[in-house]
């Protein structure tokens, strides 16, 4: 039986009952001795243990027991993800999403979503609805978000309620039917993305439910929310905070996070059928990246203003 130690933002620390040394690392971590946990996991990770690799990635991502090093964290997550570790696939996908690598993010999030990981289902479902980096498919979007909501994920429940407000009943019925087909035993998962995947990704392990970022909402507020810049910052960089079906939905999202943006201004950029929410300006890419880090786990990545 797999054990999980809950952590913030992206995922979990995991282990298997057969790998007693990994379990001992979990015990050390829970005692607050992260350095001892890392010493236990390192040789196991070097030998290819996916749980140890994922745990080591979490240690580097959090800067616990080792210096904070997102590049090393991503490297360990990548190793575990290629072995079919679902939590690693989802966490890696979220990291790539925040860094602006949408192609890589959707590849790994789609793999985790195919295995039923709720955070990945929500992220890919939202991308499918918005047509953000992937062909729009509202029926499949509803199916993915429904599956995430059925696992008890609060942001997925909220997003599903938003979809219920804007999608026709017939499309929602089709989405429910598709969700039931996807979840049926023995059914081969249908990938949400046409992006190529590497061979030899192992059978995914059963995921654990963990809080996920809500990448987008689609429900329009009763009254549009005005945004007024209260900062004198300038520069050519912004941060992108999602793509939405309406400007009103983007305004609602900005209202939720504007208090953490030090008075930065909202920009609503029309892109086909969606509105991209951006905030800024920032004087450099580094400053924009720093702002994104403070907004985690809200999806966010730097873009050049235009």
N, C-alpha and C positions, 0 to 999 in steps of 0.2 A: 504494500500500500504506500502511495506517495504521501509525503508530508509537505506542508507548505508553511512558511513563516512569512506573514504578510508584511509588505513594505510599502512605502509611498510611491505614488506617481505611476510607474510603468509596470511593475510586476511583483514577483514573489521570489523568495529564496526557496529552492526545492531540493529534494533528496529522494533516494529510494531506500527501502528497508534492507535490501541486500548489501548496499554499499555502506557498511557500518562506519567507515572513516568519514564519509560525507555527513552521516548523522552526527558524528562527534563534532564536526565543524559547525553544524547547526546548533548544537548544544553550547559550543563556545560562543557563537554569535549571540545567542539568547542570554548568555551570562554577561554580555557586553565586552567580551574579549575578541574583537574582530580580527586582531592580528593573529591570534591563535587559529581562528577559523580559516584565514587565508593560508596559513602554513599547512593546514590539513588539506585544503582543496587544491593547492597549487600542483603537487605531484600527480594527483588524480586527474586534474584537468590536462596536464601534460601528456598523460597516457590516453586521453580521449574520452573520459567520462563526461557525458553531456550535462548531467546535473552539476558536477563540480565546475565545468566550464561556465555554465549559466550563473552559478553562485559567485564565481570569481568575477564575472562581468559585473554583477550587481555591486560587489565590493568596490571595484574601480569606478563605477558610475556614481556611487555615493561618497567615495573617498573615505571609506571606513576600513581600517587595517592596512590600507595602502594609500598612496597619494591619489587624489582625484585625477582620473585620466580617462576622458571619454573615448579617446581613440583606442586605448587598450580594452575598455569596456565593450566597445563595438566589435573589436576583434574576437573577443571570447564569445559574445553573443552569436557572431557569425559562425563560429565553429560549432556551437551547440545547435544552431538553427539548421545547419546542413545535416545534422544527425536526426532531424525531425523533432527536436525539442520545441513544443508548441509555444511555451512561454517565451523562449528565446526568440522564436520567429516573430511573435507579437511585439516584444520589447524592441527588437532590432528594427522592425518596421516603423514603430513610433519614433525611434531615434532618427531614422533616415527621413521621416516625414518632417520632423522639426528642423532638420538641417537643410531642407529644401530638395532632397533627392526623392522626388515623387515616384520615379520609375522603380527604384529599388524598394521604396516603402510599400508600394502597392503589390510588388511581387511577394514580399514576405508577409504582409498583412493578409493577402489573398490566401497564401498557404495556411496561415493560422486560422483564417475564417473557414476554409474548407474543413478544418478539423473541429470547428464549432467553438473556437475561442471567442468569448463574448466581446472583448475590447476590439478585436480585429473585425468581427462581424459589424459592429457599430461604425467603425471607421470606413470600412469598404462600402457598407450600405449607404453612408452619407455621401461618399464620393460617387456612387452609382446614381443617387438621386440628383446631385448637383451637376453631374457630368464633368467633374473636376479631375482631370488627368486620366479619365476613363470614359467610355461611351455611356451616355445616360441611359438608364434602364430602371424606371420607377417601380416596376413590378418586382424585379429582383432586389432593388433597394429595400422595398417594404418587407420582403422575405428575410433579408439579412438582419434588418433592425428588429423584426419580430422575434427572430431566433435569439438575438442578444437580450431582448426584453424578457423573453420566457425564462432566461437563466437568472433573472432577478437584478439585472444591471440597471441601477437607477437612471443614469443618463440615457440609456436605450429606451426606457419606459417613457421618459420625457420626450425624446425625439419621435417615438412612435405616436404619442399623443399629437404632436405637431403634424405628422404626416396624415393622421386621421382627419385633420382639419382642412387639408388642402388637396388630398387625393380623392378622386371619384370612388364610390363604393365598389364598382365593378373591378377596378384595378387593385383595390385593397383585397378583394376576395381572391383574385388571382395570386396576389402576393402570399396570402395565407396558405393557399393550396400548394404553392411552390415551396414555402417553408416546411410544410408537413412532408412533402416529398423529399426534400433535402435531409430532413432529420430521420427519415425512415431507415430502420436497420437494413444493412446490405446495399444501400444506395451509394453509388459512387458520387462523391461531392462534385458539384459543378463549379468550376473556377469562375470567379467574378471578373477576372482580368484576362485579356488575350496575350498578356506579356509572357515571354518564354520563361520557363523555369528550368533549373539545372536538374540533371538526372541524379538518382541515388539519394533523394531526400527520403529518409526513413519514415516508417509509420509513426504518425504523431501520437504523443501520449495524451491522456485525458487532461483537459485544461482545468484550472481552478478559476472560480469567479473572482474578479478583482475590479475595483472601481476604475472606470475608464474616462478619458476626456471626452467631452461632447463636442465633436468637430463642427457641427452646424445645427441650426434649427431652421424650420421652414414656416413656422407660424407667425403671421403678421400681428403686431400689437394693435390694440384698439386705437391708440393715438401715436402718431410718429414721434420719435424721440429726437430732439434737436441736439446737436453736438457743437460745443463752442470751444475752440482752442484756448487754453489758459497757460501756454508755455511760449517762451521766446526762442526755443531751440530751432536750429535750422540745419540744413544738410540735404544730401541727395538720396538718403536711404529711408526706407520704411520697413515695417514688419507686416506680413500678410497673416490674417487671422481666420481665413476661411472663405468659402464661396457659397453664396446663398441664392435661393430662388427669387427673392424680392429684396429691395433695399430696406424695407421695413424690418425684415428678419435680420439683416446685417446690423441695423441700428439697435435692435434688441440685444444682440450679442455684444455690441460695443458698450452698451449701457451697463452690462454685467461686469465688464472687466476694466472699464475706463478708470476706475479708482486706483488701479495698479499701474497706470501708464504715465504717471507724473505729468498729467495735463496735456499729453500728446493729442493731436488732432486726428479725427477719423477721416478717411478717404474712401469713397464708394466708387469703385471702378467697374464700369459695365464691361462684360466679356461674354458676348453672345447672349445666352438665355440666363446667365447668372450674374450676380453682383459680387465682386471680390471686396472683402473688407480689409483695408490697410490702415495703419496708424503711423504717425510720425510728425515731423521729420526727425531723422537722426543724423548726426554729423559723420558717421562712419558705419561700415558693415559691422565692426566689432561692437559698437554701441547698440546697434540694432539686435545683434545676437545676444548681447547681455540682457536686453529687455525681454527677449524671448525666454531666456533662461529663468527669469523671474516670474514668467507667466505659466511655467510648467504646472500641470500637464496640458494646458490649453495648446492645441496645435498652432504653431507659429514658426515663421522663417523669414529671414531678411530678403528684401527685394529693393532694387533701385527704383526710386520714385520717377514717375513720368506723368 
